[in-house]
Amino acid sequence: MKNHRSLIASTLMTLGVLAGATAPAQANLLTNGSFEAAGPNLSGTGSYCYLGIGDYRECGSVPGWSGSFQVIASTSGPWNNPSTNGGWTATQGARLAGVQNTSYLEQTLTLFTGQFTLSWLDSNRKNYGSGNSYDVLLDGTTLATFLTNTGEAWASNSLSFTASAGTHTLRFQGLRANGDGTSFIDELSLTGVPAQVPEPQSFALVALALLGLGAVRRRQRSR
């Protein structure tokens, strides 16, 4: 009976380890999530540029990102100094992105199978235009919709989603079709925890324990 109980305890312990094990969260999986990396050409205007516009305001390239959006200096006069909006912190750096009307920014990622958390900050220009809504999409599917109003303070946002291993596209898509509305986006971070797949030796241990338990029961019945 003592051996019987020991096998039961061992089996339950092993199953508990397999069910409850968690992997540590990963570092930021996004490239250039704060838009600080060298690349965008701000020399045409001195404080902002547009990606894909093809004139003196052309950014040229934005490391990690594609789309049709602005890179804006945090102290840009034409954008009424986004760093003076309430809630700004020095860690946000010297640049941010702008999603104007129906423009968008996106990044293609290679993810593992697991649970992911996306976080970022948003705000809105306060000297011109109006509010703007934008969707956050993964592979063309809307995860959530957000609204920024004229001159509002910087706000923290987050959402969670699951994904399978492979290539995925994350997009911030502006929604305002008329007028002039710009959502400021900054400090994007994506972290994830891989789904737990028990190692083969763990399964073997459980199988061995169950076989032993079965043998004990058979001996008990034969007595």
Backbone torsions as a table, in degrees:
resi	resn	phi	psi	omega
1	MET	NA	-36.6	178.9
2	LYS	-62.0	-44.6	177.8
3	ASN	-63.3	-37.3	177.9
4	HIS	-58.0	-49.9	179.9
5	ARG	-64.0	-38.0	179.5
6	SER	-62.4	-42.6	178.8
7	LEU	-65.2	-40.5	177.8
8	ILE	-61.2	-46.3	-179.2
9	ALA	-61.9	-42.7	-179.9
10	SER	-63.2	-42.3	-179.9
11	THR	-64.6	-46.7	179.5
12	LEU	-62.1	-39.1	179.6
13	MET	-63.4	-44.5	-179.2
14	THR	-64.1	-44.4	178.3
15	LEU	-62.8	-36.2	178.0
16	GLY	-65.3	-40.0	178.0
17	VAL	-63.5	-43.3	-179.3
18	LEU	-64.7	-38.8	-176.7
19	ALA	-78.7	-32.2	-171.4
20	GLY	-101.7	-4.9	-177.4
21	ALA	-66.1	139.2	177.1
22	THR	-130.6	147.2	178.6
23	ALA	-94.7	151.5	178.8
24	PRO	-67.2	149.1	176.7
25	ALA	-64.0	148.8	-178.2
26	GLN	-88.2	166.4	173.8
27	ALA	-71.1	172.3	-179.3
28	ASN	-53.1	122.5	-177.8
29	LEU	-88.2	-6.2	178.5
30	LEU	-90.3	145.8	173.9
31	THR	-91.4	130.6	174.3
32	ASN	56.6	49.4	-177.6
33	GLY	-67.0	-15.7	178.5
34	SER	-108.5	3.9	176.6
35	PHE	62.2	26.1	-178.0
36	GLU	-92.2	-16.2	-175.6
37	ALA	-62.9	144.1	179.3
38	ALA	-60.5	146.3	179.9
39	GLY	151.3	-59.8	-179.5
40	PRO	-60.3	133.3	-179.5
41	ASN	-93.3	105.6	179.5
42	LEU	-95.2	4.4	-172.8
43	SER	-69.7	-25.8	-178.3
44	GLY	-63.9	-36.3	-179.3
45	THR	-118.2	-19.1	-179.4
46	GLY	92.2	-20.4	-175.8
47	SER	-145.5	-1.4	176.0
48	TYR	-163.8	162.3	175.7
49	CYS	-151.6	162.9	177.9
50	TYR	-114.8	137.7	175.2
51	LEU	-85.9	127.6	175.2
52	GLY	82.3	16.4	-178.3
53	ILE	-91.8	-28.3	172.6
54	GLY	78.2	20.5	174.6
55	ASP	-129.2	-160.2	-174.8
56	TYR	-64.4	-14.2	178.4
57	ARG	-94.4	8.7	-176.8
58	GLU	-68.1	129.1	177.4
59	CYS	-68.8	-32.4	-175.6
60	GLY	89.5	-67.0	176.1
61	SER	-156.3	152.7	175.4
62	VAL	-130.7	105.8	-175.5
63	PRO	-48.5	126.9	177.0
64	GLY	89.1	-19.0	-170.8
65	TRP	-121.1	152.9	170.6
66	SER	-136.0	172.8	-179.5
67	GLY	129.8	-151.3	-179.8
68	SER	-142.6	75.4	-174.4
69	PHE	-134.3	176.5	178.3
70	GLN	-102.9	147.0	163.1
71	VAL	-107.3	125.8	-170.0
72	ILE	-125.4	133.7	173.4
73	ALA	-67.9	142.1	-177.1
74	SER	-64.2	-18.8	178.9
75	THR	-109.9	21.9	-176.9
76	SER	-64.3	121.5	178.2
77	GLY	-62.9	-47.1	179.5
78	PRO	-59.2	-22.6	178.7
79	TRP	-106.1	18.1	174.8
80	ASN	56.9	40.8	170.9
81	ASN	52.9	76.7	-178.4
82	PRO	-54.5	-24.8	-179.1
83	SER	-72.1	-8.8	176.2
84	THR	-92.7	-3.9	173.3
85	ASN	-68.1	144.8	-177.9
86	GLY	-55.6	146.1	176.0
87	GLY	85.6	-0.7	179.2
88	TRP	-65.0	140.9	175.8
89	THR	-124.5	152.4	-178.0
90	ALA	-61.8	-26.1	-179.0
91	THR	-66.9	-13.3	179.3
92	GLN	-73.9	-10.7	172.3
93	GLY	79.5	-152.7	-172.3
94	ALA	-107.5	-5.6	-177.0
95	ARG	-139.4	160.3	176.3
96	LEU	-152.2	175.8	178.2
97	ALA	-110.3	154.7	175.5
98	GLY	-125.0	129.3	174.1
99	VAL	-105.5	103.6	-173.0
100	GLN	-101.3	124.7	-178.8
101	ASN	53.1	-117.1	-177.9
102	THR	-100.9	19.8	176.4
103	SER	-72.6	170.5	-176.0
104	TYR	-152.9	159.9	170.9
105	LEU	-131.6	144.0	-179.4
106	GLU	-149.6	159.2	178.1
107	GLN	-142.1	136.4	177.7
108	THR	-94.0	130.8	-172.6
109	LEU	-126.3	150.4	169.5
110	THR	-106.6	113.0	-175.0
111	LEU	-112.5	157.6	171.1
112	PHE	-91.2	170.7	175.0
113	THR	-74.8	123.8	-178.9
114	GLY	172.1	-166.9	179.9
115	GLN	-106.0	132.9	-174.1
116	PHE	-125.7	148.9	176.0
117	THR	-125.3	123.5	177.9
118	LEU	-106.3	130.7	177.4
119	SER	-133.7	153.1	-179.8
120	TRP	-168.4	172.8	176.0
121	LEU	-115.3	146.4	173.2
122	ASP	-140.2	162.2	179.1
123	SER	-160.7	-163.9	-178.6
124	ASN	-153.6	148.7	178.8
125	ARG	-64.8	150.8	-174.9
126	LYS	-118.0	2.1	-177.0
127	ASN	-108.4	-7.1	-175.7
128	TYR	-165.1	149.8	175.5
129	GLY	83.3	-152.9	-174.1
130	SER	-152.0	-172.1	-179.2
131	GLY	-66.7	165.5	178.0
132	ASN	-146.9	140.9	172.5
133	SER	-101.6	153.8	176.0
134	TYR	-147.2	149.1	175.4
135	ASP	-97.1	147.5	166.9
136	VAL	-107.0	121.1	-175.6
137	LEU	-122.3	148.8	171.2
138	LEU	-123.3	117.5	-179.6
139	ASP	53.9	39.0	176.2
140	GLY	85.3	-4.4	178.8
141	THR	-101.2	126.9	-177.9
142	THR	-71.5	123.8	176.2
143	LEU	-87.3	-37.4	-179.7
144	ALA	-169.4	160.8	177.5
145	THR	-120.5	138.7	-177.0
146	PHE	-128.6	152.1	-179.7
147	LEU	-123.8	132.9	170.6
148	THR	-116.6	137.0	-179.7
149	ASN	-107.2	156.1	-176.0
150	THR	-52.5	123.2	173.1
151	GLY	72.1	9.9	-177.9
152	GLU	-70.7	160.0	179.8
153	ALA	-69.7	160.6	174.7
154	TRP	-63.6	134.6	-177.3
155	ALA	-127.9	148.2	177.9
156	SER	-89.9	138.6	178.5
157	ASN	-132.9	153.1	174.4
158	SER	-157.6	156.3	173.8
159	LEU	-153.7	159.4	-179.6
160	SER	-123.0	151.3	177.6
161	PHE	-157.0	162.2	174.0
162	THR	-107.3	152.9	178.8
163	ALA	-149.0	152.3	175.4
164	SER	-93.0	164.3	-179.2
165	ALA	-63.1	135.8	178.2
166	GLY	143.9	-166.2	-177.9
167	THR	-92.5	132.4	-178.8
168	HIS	-136.2	154.7	178.6
169	THR	-118.7	122.7	177.2
170	LEU	-101.6	128.8	-176.4
171	ARG	-133.7	141.7	167.9
172	PHE	-108.9	113.5	-171.8
173	GLN	-114.8	115.5	175.9
174	GLY	-66.4	151.0	-173.2
175	LEU	-120.1	-11.7	-174.7
176	ARG	-75.9	118.1	-176.3
177	ALA	-88.0	-24.8	-177.0
178	ASN	-127.7	160.8	-179.9
179	GLY	75.4	-149.5	-178.1
180	ASP	-145.6	98.9	177.4
181	GLY	-123.7	136.3	-177.8
182	THR	-131.6	124.6	172.4
183	SER	-96.7	126.9	173.7
184	PHE	-82.6	136.8	179.2
185	ILE	-127.6	135.0	-179.3
186	ASP	-155.1	164.3	172.9
187	GLU	55.4	47.8	177.6
188	LEU	-73.7	133.5	178.3
189	SER	-140.9	135.7	176.6
190	LEU	-127.9	119.8	177.4
191	THR	-123.5	158.1	-177.4
192	GLY	-150.0	157.3	175.4
193	VAL	-121.7	119.7	-178.8
194	PRO	-62.4	145.8	172.4
195	ALA	-65.0	142.8	-175.6
196	GLN	-87.3	121.2	174.7
197	VAL	-114.7	111.5	-178.1
198	PRO	-56.3	141.0	178.9
199	GLU	-72.1	152.4	-178.2
200	PRO	-54.3	-37.8	-178.3
201	GLN	-67.3	-26.4	177.0
202	SER	-69.3	-42.7	175.8
203	PHE	-61.1	-40.2	-179.6
204	ALA	-62.0	-40.0	179.7
205	LEU	-63.7	-43.3	178.8
206	VAL	-63.2	-45.6	-179.7
207	ALA	-59.8	-41.6	179.9
208	LEU	-63.8	-42.5	-180.0
209	ALA	-64.5	-40.9	179.9
210	LEU	-67.2	-38.6	176.8
211	LEU	-62.5	-42.6	178.6
212	GLY	-63.1	-40.3	178.6
213	LEU	-63.0	-40.7	178.0
214	GLY	-64.2	-39.3	179.7
215	ALA	-64.5	-40.9	179.1
216	VAL	-62.1	-42.4	-179.5
217	ARG	-65.2	-38.3	179.4
218	ARG	-65.4	-40.2	178.5
219	ARG	-63.5	-39.3	-179.9
220	GLN	-64.7	-37.9	179.5
221	ARG	-69.1	-30.5	-175.7
222	SER	-78.7	-12.2	-178.9
223	ARG	-75.7	NA	NA
